[in-house]
Amino acid sequence: MAKYGTGVVSSYDKPHEFERRGATAKTVAEARREIDVIREVDVIVVGGGPGGIAAAVSAARGGAKTILLERYGHLGGMSTGGLVNIIPNLGSIFGEHLIGGFCQELIDRLAARDAASFPDKKDWGKGDAAVVEKYTKANMTHFYIRKNAEGESVVLYTAVIDPEVSKDEMNTMVLESGAELLLHTRVTEPIMEGDTVKGVVIESKSGRQALLGKVVIDCSGDGDLLPRTGTETTDYMVAGSRIAQFGWVYWICNVDLERYDAFTNTESERYNAVVAEITAEGGSAYFSRGLLDNQEGVVWVHRLVGSLHQTDIEEMTYIDTTTRRESVRNWELLKKHMPGFEKSFIMLSSPQLGTSGGRRIIGEYYLTEQDMDTDKPFDDTIAVFADNDRGDLSLQHPRTYIPYRSLIPKGVEGLLVACRAFSSDHEFQEFFNLIPHCMCFGQAAGAAAAIAVKDGVGVRDVDYGKLKAELLRHGAILG
């Protein structure tokens, strides 16, 4: 895939070794107790990240009585709380628009509020020098620029969104759809009846409570419900791969970029010396320029931290504390040494640690690397993704198709998975578990859940013709 530069994966961002204490030899017995059922609905959506908001809106628009549960006080997951506000690969290297539906609707609504930025449609797949330079200068080549068959740099359709306005717009979309929303609510376990999921148990400041539903959609990102449903899963990852990394992001504002540019353009030797000095003191001079039109003087710093244990609380605590310390120190070095940063300050840091990979279901269809090298749609295709990150193979196979069956876990009823825990191997996940992909999974799962409820069938028996018609009705692009 298109590799991140050394400025993103810096010298201290390596998988660390430490003694993982984990469980002791002792146990305690949990007392049985009666739990109040606070809702009985058609569809329960667990997690208000990109997949969850799409699933809730889609299910509610399909006529299902729907509730969305989110552990934080805001929606958006990685796209807002994780400050991973880049929505990439919406179109192919050839300029073909492939991801529409809920994802495009959200971008359109944010653009109307001056809270999204993306290349003009006429530039998608084209190599206009000024446009290419804009994204190259911003250090956003990884997300915006690819080589076409002639070796020319061309621009991808990728969007960036304002995370704060997005939180509000996502609330609005969910509530407008008719879905109910409960924030500050952690889902702790499924309610099972044999091999069928019947609801969930939640914990919050209101106590321990239960909700019952006809369909549950796990959009937690990490498949938090899966271990106690009996669903077969895998968590195989390759050290050093994209999905085997935490992401930690912060924004610096009040940067005088004109002064910075003047310095880099006219005093290159001194600039190199400053970079060397910052590096020698343990920092990095690498950053991306913020691309939101109404946020001049803002730069984004993305750090990737290698980890094969992204759901382990000891690991997460170590990464959060270590990377926050390093990030503040890094800003202090920029402020001290780099012209243009003298009056800067840290504007935002992600309250939500970015996770890239983890457990995944073994579903009715298991997507593998081989599925990226075919141009044939599935009979139950629910999304078409742009394959932009595999060099010559992407030019040969610019589209990758996703079947509805990859959202259905084997051997468990009443459950759909619409997040990066969808059914796929490591190689497939490496390219297709990003924010827009999860929105497509969510939109399909929500629509399918509403159809299952309406028709009185299980989620694996949903009529695909009806599902396809519903997705197309709401703007999905299915090829």
Buried (B, 14 or more C-beta within 10 A) or exposed (E): EBEEEEBBBBEBBEBEEEEEEEEEEEEEEEEEEEEEEBBBBBBBBBBBBBBBBBBBBBBBBBEBBBBBBBBBEBBBBBBBBBBBBBBBBBBBBBBBBBBBBBBBBBBEBBBEEEBBBBBEEEBBBBBBEEBBEBBEEBBBBBBBBBBBEEEEBBBBBBBBBBBBBBBBBBBEBBBEBBBBBBBEBBBEBBBBEEEBBBBBBBBBEEEEBBBBBBBBBBBBBBBBBBEBBBBBBBBEBEEEBBBBBBBBBBBBBBBBBEBBEEBBEEEEEEBEEBBEBBBEEEBBBBBBBBBBEEBEBBBBBBBBBBBBBBBBEEBBEBBBEBBBEBBEEBBBBBBBBBBBBEEBEBBBBBEBBBBBBBBBBBBBBBBEBEBBEEEEBBEBBBBBBBBBBBEEEBBEBBBBBBBBBBBBBBEBBBBBBBBBBBBBBBBBBBBBBBBBBBBBBBBBBBBBBBBBBBEEEBBBEBEBEBBBEBBEEBBBBBE
